[in-house]
Amino acid sequence: MKADKYRIKEGKKSDIRKLPTNSKEDNVDKDKIIAEYEKNKREIIALQDKFYADGREGLIVVIQALDASGKDSVIKYVFSGMNPQGVKVHYYKARTSDELAHDYLWRINQNIPRRGEIAVFNRSHYEDLVTVQVEDIWQGYHMSERVLDDTKKEFFDKRCEQVNNYEQYLYDNSYRMVK
């Protein structure tokens, strides 16, 4: 597919009614795509068996996107043939009162898979960087003033550093994260 023709250039007006809505113009061969998908699915199943048997690393797949962007469909199709004993999907919605009583990585840490297994995160700890910042939810947190007295920029700069450190910690403990 030629993605450039779907891209809207900055400063240019566009009419959404004139944008292509199918792939016929790109000469996409649906049968070829389906055959490739089936081949890839068989390969993923074989790789999962080896991954589980080896048991030295854990895998976390993060699917982060807006509502109605197709996250559930991606999970359904990509992971459909895998052994469900080795794959667990975790959906992160608005935090519960119990989750709000803990640090923001607590609920994520609860769902880190065993080595040899795969965890799929439908949304993730990035919610606490993006949504919380955009919607100014952080100011209503039940936290110490010494933390909430930071400016918005300071608060989220620290959060970004914490997330980077957390992901490095996971990597150093034999976990891989695919985002």
Secondary structure, DSSP 4 states (H G I P E B T S, - for coil): --GGGGPPPTT----GGGS--SSGGGT--HHHHHHHHHHHHHHHHHHHHHHHHH-S-EEEEEE---TTSSHHHHHHHHSTTS-GGGEEEEE--SPPHHHHTS-TTHHHHTTPPPTT-EEEEES-GGGGTTHHHHTTGGGGS---HHHHTS-HHHHHHHHHHHHHHHHHHHHHTTEEEE-
